[in-house]
Amino acid sequence: MMSDAGSSVLVERDSPSKPEKKKTKYDVVIIGAGPAGYTAGIYCSRARHDTLIISGILPGGQLMNTTDVENYPGFADGIMGPDLMITMRKQTERMGTAIIDDEVIDVDFRHKPFKILTASEEYECRAVIIATGASPKKLGLPGETTFGGKGVSYCATCDGPFFRNQEIIVVGGGDSAIEEGTFLTKFGSRVHMVHRRDQLRASKVMQERAMVNPKIQFHWNSEITDIQGDQKVQKAILKNIKTGEITTLTAGGIFVAIGHTPNTKIFENQVELDSQGYIVLKDHTKTNVEGVFAAGDVHDHRYRQAITAAGYGCMAAIDVDKYLTENKA
Ligand code: NAP
């Protein structure tokens, strides 16, 4: 657990005679710098709360791995994911939010002020917004990295329209896979559902809808063993787990929909999590710990969109503002 070390340290400036005291106490600390974290920062700073964002190891979150974003309002011609996140960051900084690119390694929400520990620093604050997001589970194939943003995707809503009239593969057998596969039939010439078993985990109604969709073809007991292409994805190698048969599927897009992992490891034993590790909200954005709020994919496994995460960030900041106003230090 965290130590009770002092809450501020002395850091040397250019001139050794003028040491600058590094700021480590804030009204609000936001953990995570995706759309939820940045939006929360904008609203907290505009409400005149002294606000710090600790960005984590991938500032900008999942959109940093995305190419065109066409469904975030305000950009008539679309925008590249990293450009959107850099713009959000600049806007957040302009509002006065401090941003530190560091990783939180531990937290202590059992006592107030709350303590947040990075590898190099300990911060104190009166309120926390957890906005650490979730990470899509990966197949673990080298081709996933090689073709990330070049045909391999983890979000049909985001990337489906880029695969018009192409063959598309969807991996998984849960609600996400079936939902995404069905959605992708709007764009693709055919959708190949690749599932490792011969039974779907998805709800019956969604299964039935997919089964009668003429554009969907199921490949049971199958796994992808390789993703191949030149500049972009061109095909996948499939192995039938039962028979060992190897086949090749031509496809321009491969959507991996095998679930998400919420980034909540450091919050175990600090806030209530559900059986899958998502933060449980009690009342709007409040967690079970007074003064600790959550926003975005870290609690929301239903919508998982940049715009909904941003909306939750706004809600959490408004809830924090009310909390801090009612609980003056
Ligand atoms: P999920 O229910 O955990 O399903 C994951 C699927 O991926 C399973 O079919 C699993 O196969 C497969 N899988 C897991 N790891 C794999 C691997 N390494 N290689 C190949 N396949 C793998 O996840 P989800 O579909 O994302 O759903 C998560 C939660 O959100 C669920 O509670 C779901 O009901 C809910 N959800 C609801 C809706 C809706 O109601 N509209 C939409 C989306 C999600 P096995 O079946 O063999 O384990």
Boltz pocket constraint, residues with backbone or C-beta under 6 A from the ligand:
constraints:
  - pocket:
      binder: B
      contacts: [[A, 137], [A, 138], [A, 139], [A, 171], [A, 172], [A, 173], [A, 174], [A, 175], [A, 176], [A, 177], [A, 179], [A, 196], [A, 197], [A, 199], [A, 200], [A, 201], [A, 257], [A, 258], [A, 259], [A, 260], [A, 301], [A, 302]]
      max_distance: 6.0
